[in-house]
């Protein structure tokens, strides 16, 4: 059972409703994660704005979703793993690409470099080296893209922690965590 109320967009304050209506419009439903975060309009605005900003960034939706599933699996966040697997497929990734990304792997060397860096950021709490950043440049990422990779990791850490800490009920088709298999 969730540890924090899930806000009903039909029965809440105007500021929460306005944001939840935008989210509902984007998804065709209001995912439970956003309903949990809506307990704080400031946190909801921050999260929703971050998704929008990064969605308009240089990395592209597919790579953003591949990073998200890698981070979700590493943090054992069943909610984010399920949600981002669906979103990754909508962004053009195959089921095989999303399963590989969950393991931090990709057949494309550029995607592999991004996933390797993202997981090093998670595993080492951002204690990366000059060589780690240079490996992204060598794979073809601009400095703008390097910063966006880190921003995707940071946003996904926030969403992972929300869903784990508050036991948010998963409302996307379940995907098995690799560490559970």
Secondary structure, 3 states (H helix, E strand, C coil): CCCCCCCCCCCCCHHHHHHHHHHHHHHCCCCHHHHHHCCCHHHHHHHHHHHHHHHCCCCCHHHHHHHHHHHHHHCCCHHHHHHHHHHHHHCCCCHHHHHHHHCCCCCCHHHHHHHHHHHHHHHCCCCCCHHHHHHHHHCCCCHHHHHHHHHHHHHHHHHHHHHHHCCCCCCCCCCCCHHHC
